[in-house]
Amino acid sequence: MASLSPGEGPGGEALRMNDTNNNPAGYSIEEGNAASRNAYNWSKKTFANRVGKPGEPAQDLDGGFSNEIRFGAERLGISSDGIGTKIEVAERLNKYDSLGYDLVAMTADDLIAAGFVPTNLSNIIDVNHLDYDVVDQLMRGLHDAANFAGIAITGGEIAELGNRIGGWPGAKMNFNWCSTAIGVLHPSLAQPLSGKTARAGHAVVALRSPSFRSNGYSLARKTLTRLFGDNWHDAPYDGPDQFANWGEAMLEPSLIYSPGVAALLDAGLPLHGVAHITGGGVADNFKRVLKNGLGAVLNNLFEPFPAMQRLCEIGGLDAETAYLYWNMGTGMLLVTDEDSAEAVVASLRASGYLAQVAGHLTAEPGVTLRVGAGELRYA
């Protein structure tokens, strides 16, 4: 789940749970989209409170996971998010020092997707009861992730809420963890990245995701429970990765993309839109930057994270379901000029990321994915 914005509801676990045969994840993306649009519309009615004053929000960035606020000439971005039910995996394994990467990735990458270079983060940990060692592991990981992203942790709170917070019964501590991050608009940009300057023929570059990131865990946990029972995290993992069990495979941390995208902007390479692929899959998230009736053909995406592919095989999940709820190996999509695409790929690889040209924009609306399982089309 990410910040409130119209059209959002990308598979975050705070959506209404309705376990039906027609809904393999147990929640409704469509209802989440509708609820988020309604929530954003209420929020937008408050924008007038700051018109002409410090903190004035942008009026024209509907559809993204972050928004712009203005303080004189300074243009900042703000984004809030959490890591959802991936927390339960950490509780099952009693291992918490990688979750900070998920927390930073969810907000920092939402910011850079709009052209805001992340600078600061505040976080809140709601717990049932306090365990010093667990909090120490969480914050050690958050420290490491913040250093990777080049941001400062400048606020936070730990709130003990008793039985208002639940989770894995055997955990030392049950908790929920969310953050708000801010960033500054990159000086090379006259306005935030939104897809408005994209044109048919522009190239699309993909960044590989080496994990589930922090989305789609309701579907994954439901499938694993059906296959292996309540203690699915201890079930031996038989995929090509070097994981001992399914718990380890599911806990693999998110890769933070913001430093690599910021380096592109530092180099003056053109970007017209960036989609952070969170819950809701590739097409739903990419459509947020497809303005002016544009569409896309993506015929060279990365192969799915091996654990995703294996879970599809043993769980009987079809490609349509998997690409709807999971990133399937692609964590971010960037729109650039056709003649700049290879330079963008080279810069990202120099920053340590796996990147490749994945397709192009079309004058016709809709997103077509040509993947190993066949052709998937999204209106």
N, C-alpha and C positions, 0 to 999 in steps of 0.2 A: 504494500500500500504506500502511496506517496501523497504529497500535499494536495489539498482540495483544488480541483480544477475541473472545468466542464468536460464531460466525456470520460472522466476517470473512473476507475474501479477495476484496476488491472490485476485482479487475483489476490489482493491483500486479504489476510485472514480476518479482518474486522468486518467483512461483509456478512450479510444474513446467511446463516447456515441452514440449508434445506436439503437434507440427504435424500435424493430421489434417484431413481434409475436413470433418469434423463440428464443427471448432473453429476458426472464422475468425481468432481472435486468436493461436492457437498455444499457449494455456495454458488450464487448467481452473479456472474460478471455483469450481465445486463442490469440487474437491480442495483448493483454497485455503481455502475455508470450513472444511472438515474439519480441515486441518492447523492452522489458527488456533484452532479450538475446542480441539484437543488441546494445543496450546502454552499456551493460556490456562489450561486445567485444571491443567497442571503448575505454572504460575506461581501459581495461586490456592492451591495447597498450601503456599506459602511465607508466605501472609498471616498465619498464626498466629505467625510469628516476631516480629511487631510489635504484636500485640494488647495494648492497654493501655499502649503505649509511643509515643514520638514517631515519626511516620511510619506510623502504623496505616492500612492501606488500607480503603476502603469495601468492604463485602461484598455490596452489592446493586445495583451499577451494570453488571452484565453487558450486553454488547451495544453499548457505546459505544466510541469511539476514544480516550478518556482515562479516567483514574480519579482518585478522590479520595484524598488522604493527609492525615492529621490531625496537627497539632502543637499540642496543647492545644486552645484555642478556635479556633485558626487552621485553616482548611480550604483546602488547596491542591489544584490539579489538575495532572496530569502527562501529557504526550503525546509520543510519539516517531514520527518518520516521515522519509522521504526523498523525492527527486523522481524516482526511477526512471529509465527510459530516455529521458526528455526531455533528459537530459544529452547524448545522442548528437546531438540536433538542434543544440545549442549547439556541440558539437565540429565538426560539419559546416560551420557558418557562421562559426566562429572568433569567436563573440560570446557573452559570458558574463555581462554586467552586469544581465540581467533575471532570472536563475535564483534570486536571493535572494528575489524575491517568491513564487516557487513554494515554496521551502523554508519561509518563514514562514507562508504560507497553509495548508500541509498540517498544521502543528502548532497554530498560533494559532487557526485556525477549528475544529479538533477540540476545543480547549479551550472556546471560547466556545459551542460547540454544547451543552456540558454546564453552561453558566453560569459558567465560570471566565474571568475577565478576564486575558489573557496579560500576564505581567510580565517574564519572563527567558527567554533561549534560550542553549543550548550547542550547538556544531556540531562535526562531524568530517569532514574531507576526506581520503579515502583516494586516493592518486595512484600512477600507475606510476613517474613521475619528476617532479620539481618544476619548475614554470615560474612564475617570480615574477609575470609580467604576467597570466597567467591567474588566479592566486590573487588578485591585486589587483582584477581585474574582479569576481570572485566576491564578495569581501568588500565592495567598494564597493556592489554591488547589495544585499547583505545589510544593509548599513548603511542604505540608502535604505528598504528594506522594513521594517526594525525601527523606523525613525522614523515611517513611516506607521502602523504598528500600535501605537506607543507602548510598545515593549518594549526592554529592555537586553540586549545580547549579553555574557554574563558567563562564557563558557567556550568552549574549543574545542581542536582538535588537527589537525595535518597529519601524516599518516602515509605515508611512501614505501614501497610494497609491491612494486615491480618488476612482473614479469609476472603477479602475482596479480590485477592490475587491467588490464582491456582496454577497447576501445571503438573509435571511428572511427579507422582506421589513419592518416589524414592529420592528426590533431589534434596540437596542440602538447603537450597533456597529456591523458591519459585519467584519469578519476576517478569516484568515487562520493561523494555528499554527503548526509549525514543530520543530523538535529537532534533534540534533546529540549527541550521548552519546559515551563515551569510557569506557573501562574496562580493567582489567588486567587478564591474563590467570591464572586460579587457580593453586597454586603451586603444587598440586597433579597431574597435567596433564603434560605429555610430549609434547602433541600437542593438538590443538583445537578438540573439539568433532565434528565429521562429519559423523558418521555412518560407517566409514571404518573398525572398529574393530568388528562390529556386525556380528552375526552368526545365522543361522537357529536354532530355539529352544530358543533363547533369549526371555525373557519376556518383555511385553510392559505395562507400568504403565500409567494410565490416571490421570490428574488433572482436577477437575471440574471447569467449567466457570459459574459464576452466572449472566452472562449478554451477550449481543451481542458483548462485547468488543468494538472494534472500526472499525469493518469491516462489509460489507454486507448491508450498510445503503441505498444504491441506491435501492436495491430490496425491502427492508422494507418500505422505504418512498413511493416508487411507489405503493406498495400493499395497504398501509394505505390511500394514496390519492384516489385510486380507490374505496376503501370501504367507506371512511368517508368524502371525499372532501378536500379542501385546508386547513381547520382547523382541520385536523385529530388529532393533538396533544391534543385537548380538548375533543376528543371522550372518553366516559367512558370506562374504562378497565374492562373486565368481566372475567379475568383469576383468578387463585387461589392465585396469589401474592397480596400484599396489596398496589397496585398502584391506584391512583385516576383516572388516565387517561392514554392514550397511550403514551403521551409525557413523563411521568414519567417512564414508562416501558422501553422506548427506551433510556433514559438518564442514566440508571443504569450503574455505572462506571466499568471499567476493574479492575480485580484482578491482582496484580503484583506478579509473581511467582518467581522472581529471588532470594529473600531471602531463600525460601524453597529449591531451587535447590542448592544454594551455601552451605546450611547446609548439604546436602547429600555429596557434595564433601569434606567438612570439616571433615565429619565422615568417609571418605575413602570408601564410598560405590561405586561400579563400575557403570559407565555410559558409554554407547557406542554411543549414539546418542540422541538428544533431538529435538523434532519438536514443534515449537510455532504455534498453530493453529490460523491463521489469516484468511483473506478473501481467498477464494478458497477451504475452507472446510477441513475436516479431511484428506481425502485421498491425495489431491493435495499437502498439506503441509508435510504429513508424508512421501510421496515418496521421498522427498529431502534427507532423511537420510537412505534410503534403497539402499545401494550400493551393488556391486558385484552380481547383479541379484536377490537379496532377495525380498521377498514379506511379507505379513502379513495377519493374520486373527484376527480381532478385534471383539470379541463377547460379551464384557462386558463393553461397553462404558457407560458413564453417560447418563441419560435421558436428552432430550433437555431442555434448559431453558424454563420454563413454558410459557413465553410470545412468544417464538419462536413457540412452539407447538400450542398455541392459534392462532397465526397469520397464521400458515399453515392451520388450520381448517377453519377459517372464510374467508381466502383469496384463498382457493382452491389450495394451493401450494403442489405439490407432494414431496415425500421424496427425490427423485433424485435431484430436484431443491434446496431444503432446505439444504441438505448435501453438495451441490456444493458451495453455497455462504456463509453459516453460520457455526459457530463452533458447533452448536447443543448440547451445554452443556459440551463440552470437550475443555479446553483451552490449554493443553500441553500434549504431549506424550513423555515418556522417555523409552529408551531401556536399560535393565540391565540384568545381569546374572539371570537365572531361580531361582537359590537357594538364590539370594539376593532380589528377588522381594518383599517379605513380609517385609523385613527390610527397603526397600526403602519406601514402603507404610507407615510403622509405623513412620519413620522419618518425612515424609511430613505431616502426621496427627499431630505429635507433634509440628510442625511449624504452625499449624492452618489451614491447607488445607484439603479439601476432596480429597482423592486419593484412587484408587483401581487398581488391576491387570486387564487389559483390553483385553489381548490376547497374541499372540506370533508371532515371525517371522517364515517365511517358506522358504524353498529352492526354491520354485516356485515364479516367479515375480507376481506382482499385489497385490492390497489391497482389501480384502473382509470385509465389515462391516455387521455384523448381529445385526440389531437393531429392535425396536418394529414394524417398518413399513415393515420389511422383510429383505432380503439379497440384499446388494448393492455391485457390483463388479466394480473395476476400474483397467484397464490394466496398 
